[in-house]
Amino acid sequence: VGSLLITLLKHSDRVKMACMAQLVNVIAPIMTEKGGSAWRQTIFYPYMHASVYGRGIALKPIVSSPLYDSKDFTDVPMLDCAVVYRKESDELTLFAVNKSLQDDLLMECDIRSFEDYRVTRHIVLQNDDVKAVNTASDPDVVIPHNGGNATVADGVLTATLSKLSWNVIRLRK
């Protein structure tokens, strides 16, 4: 879901609106039980983050990443990334997905054009158990946390992205 949202952001000059078909209670972002509980699925969080922080001007990052081969494609980047600049509030938001099944990924991003910006928040959604899910009885198995390690030094944003993680890095002047 994170990679899908990043793709939409990267093509926002052509994609003006996108709809989500999964609004039935099968793979919905919010699950419910009749007369009972409601809980957020893991896919809820990337949708929420993109909706809240993905507003503004979509920038075109130049990404260099390790590659992998899938069943159908070769040379697939391990890193998916999109950047949004919100001029009104002088904020920069970087969305990143590390698709590696085994390894953390060191990400470096040249932000010299955004002088004096600092990291205000690095949100991470990740769980070491790739099959972990949120349920009515345990709704907080996979939830975002502010434990990311993004920093800025000499115009370079650096962060270690955990394996199979969704990351939202917020910067501000």
N, C-alpha and C positions, 0 to 999 in steps of 0.2 A: 504494500500500500504506500509506504514511504517513497519508493522508487517511482511508482505511478504518479504521485503528487509532484515529485521533482520533475518528471517528464512534462507534466502539464504546465508547471511554472516556467520551465525552459522554453516552452513553445507558446507562451501566453501572448505573443505577438500575433498568433494565428488562432489559438483556442480561446475564444471569448467566454465560453461557459461550458462546464462539464457537469454531468448528472451522475448520481450514484444509484445504481439499480438495486443494491442490496439493502433496501429499506424494509424488508420483511424480516420477521424474527427467525431467520435461519443463520445468516452470517452477518447480521446487522451490527453496527458499531455499539449499539446499546441493546442489551438483551433484557427480556422481561419474563416473568412468570405470572400467569393469570392470578390475580388476587395476592401476588407475592412480591418478590424482590425484583429490583432492577440493578444491572451492573454494566460497567463498560468493558467491552472487548478490547483486546490490544490494538486493533485497527482504529479505535476511536481516537487515540491520542495523536497520531500523525494528521488525521483529518482536522482535529481541533487546532493543533499547532499551525498548520498551513492556513486555516481560516483566520486565525487571530494574528499571526505574524507574517503571513505571506502576502500582505497588501503593500502596494507601492510599485516601484519600477523593477522589473526582473532584469538583472544583469546577466551577461553571458560569461561565466567563468571559463577559463582555459584550464582543463584538468589533465594532469598526467597521473596515471594510476597503474598499479600492477594489473595484469590481465588474467583471465581464466577462460577455459573453453566449457561451454555447456553442451547439452545433447544436440541442440540445433544451431548453435552459433560459436564462432571462434573469436578470440581476442575481445572478450567482454570486459569492460572496466570493473574492477573490484569496488570502486568508489563512485557513487552517484551523488551529485552536488548541484544545488541551485542557490542563488543569492538574490535577495530582495532588498532594495534601498527605499526607505521611507523618508522622503525629503522633509515633510512637515515636522517630523520629530527627530530628525537627524539620527536615524537608526539604521543599522545594517543587520540583516538576519541571514545566516547561512544554514541551509538544511543539508544534511549529509547522511548517507547510508553506507555503512561498511557491509558488503555482501559476503565477506569471507566467512567460511564455516569454522575455521580454526584460529585465525590470527587477528590480533589487533592491528590497526593501520595508523601509521603516523601521517597526519595531514598537515601540510604547510600551505598557507594562502598568502599571497602578496597583497597587502591592503594599503600600500603606500599612498594610493590616491585618497585614502580616508585617514588623513593625518590626525593624530590625537584621539583616535577611537580606542576604546578599551572594552574588554569583555565584561558584560554585566550579568550574563547567565549562560551556562552551558547545560542544557537539558539532555538527558540520555534515557532512551527506552531500550532496555536489553535484559535478557535473562539467560544464564548459562544453559538452561534446559530449553532447547529449541521447541519442544512440544508443550511447554508450560502455557496454561490458559487461565483466564479469570472465570470464576464461576459464581453462582448465587451464594454458595456457602463460603467461598474464598475469593472475594472480588479484587483483591490487591496483590495477586501473585506477580503480575507484570504491570508495573506502573512507572511513569517517568520519575526521574529524580534529578536533582541539581548537582550531581556528583562529577560532572565532566571537568576536564583539566585544561580547557582552552586558555591560552595566554597570548598576548601581543608583545613583541619586542622588535624594535628597529623596523617597524612596518610590515612584520610578518606574523600572521596568526598561525599558531601551532596548537594542535590537539591530537591526542591519541584516541582513536575511535575504536571502541570495543567491538569484538567480532559480532556479526549479525545485529548491528545496532542502528537505531534511528537517533540522529543528533540534531539539536536546534541550538545554534550558537548566536547569541544576541550581542551586538556591539553598539556603543553609543559614544558620542563625543563628550 
